[in-house]
Amino acid sequence: MATLATAAAYSNVLAKNLTGGVFSIVETLEIDTDTLTNTSTAATTTAVAQNDIVRMVRIDAGVTVLDVRIVYDALGGSTTVDVGDGDNDDYYIAAQDTSSAGTTRAAAATFFPKTYSSADTIDIVFEGGNPSGTITLIVLCTSDVSDVT
């Protein structure tokens, strides 16, 4: 298991100058094509394996996540994904079957809007098999952030 990150997980550019109002953050990962950084070794890779965690996007302190959605190709037999953050790896979406193409959003029964008191990332955990294909994460947010430098 490795923890990998997209460039958007290290950047606050996505949230910069978005004070107040509702906005969305969209990040697409093309597995086996996009370059990811191993957060422990700083090595780069394009491979994502079973049980890898991919930090997809940065969420700044003061941002409230209102909804999370994923859109995905058929990522391979027996593959599932969790979507969460540093506190809970399946806070938004748990064990979503991705063996067939589809879309899903945060589970209404378990998800409540979450306001981040410190910066974090929204992460995808790939489980059940080695994934291949494309997955897009869409995060709907609101912000009272006054300074994201």
N, C-alpha and C positions, 0 to 999 in steps of 0.2 A: 504494500500500500504506500502510495506517495501522495503528498499534498502538492498540487500544481496550481499555477495561477495564470490567468489571462492578463494582458496589459491593463485592462480596465479595472482589475482588482487593486492595482497600485496607484491608480490615478484619481484625483478629485476633479478632473476636468468635466466629467459628466454632470456633476452637481453644481459646478461653479456658476454663479450669477442666477441661480434658480431659487430665489428667496420668495417664499410664499407660493400659494397656488398649488395645483396638481401637475405633476410631470411624470414621464415614464423614462426608464432606462432599459435599453434593449441591447443585448449582447448575444452574438451567435458564435458557437464553437463548431468548427469543422474538424471532427476527430480525425487524426492521422494526417492532417494538413496544417492546422494552425500551430504556431510555436507557443509552447507553454514553458513557464519557469518553475523548476523544482524549488519550493520555498526553503528546503533544508540545505541543498547543495548549490543552488543558483545555476545549476546546469539547465540547458534547454532541451526540450523534447517535443515531438509531435504525437507520441504514443500515449494513449490513455488505457489503463488496464483495469480489470475488475478490482473493486474496492478503492480505487483512486478518488481523491477529493479534488475537485477543481474549483478554486475561488474565482467566481465569474465577474462580479462587480463590487465595487466599494460602496458602502453606505456610510455617509458622514454622520457625526453626532448631531442630534436634532432632527434628523429625517425620520418620518413615520412611513412605514411600508403599509400600503392599503390593500394591495393585491399582488399576487405572483402567478404567472402563467408560464408554461413551457410548451413549445411546439417542437416536435421531433420526428426524424425519419425512423424507420425500423432500424434500431441500433444493434440488433443481433439476437439470436435465440437466447431465451431465459434472462435477458437484461432487464434490470429495473433501475430506477433512480430515486434518490431522496433529494429534496431541496430544503436547505436550512441555512444556518449561520454558525458562528463560532460557539454559541451557547447550546444549540440544539440542531443536529445535522438533518433532522427531518421535520422541523417546525412548520414549514409551509406545505410540503408534499412528501408523503411517505410511501416507499415501495411501489412507485408507479411503474407498471409493466410497459416497457418500451420495445418489446419484440416486434410490434407492429407500429407503423406511423400513426401519430395522433397528436392530441393536445389535451392539456388538463390545467386546472388552476388550483390555488390553495384550497384546502378542504375547509368548508364553512363551519363544520362541527368542531374543528380543533384550532382553527386560525382566527386570531383577532388582530386588528391593526397593531403594529409594534413600533414604538418610538425608541430609537437608539440613543442611549445616553453617551456612548463613545463610538468611535468609528469601528466598523466591522465589515465583513464581506458576506454576500449571498453566495452560497456554495452548492455545487451539485456533487453528490456521491454516486458513483457508478457501481452497481452491484449485480450479482448473478451471472456475469459473463464479461468478456472483453468487448467493449462497444466499438462500433464503427458507424459513421454517418454524421449527421448534423443535428444539433439541438440549439434552440433559441430560448433564452430566458428573457421574460418581459416583467419588469417590476414597476408597479404603479405607486407613486410616492407623493408626499406633501412635505414641505419643509418650512421651518422657522429659522433656518440657519442664517446667521448674519455674517459669519466669516468662515470660509472654507480654505483658507490659505494654509 
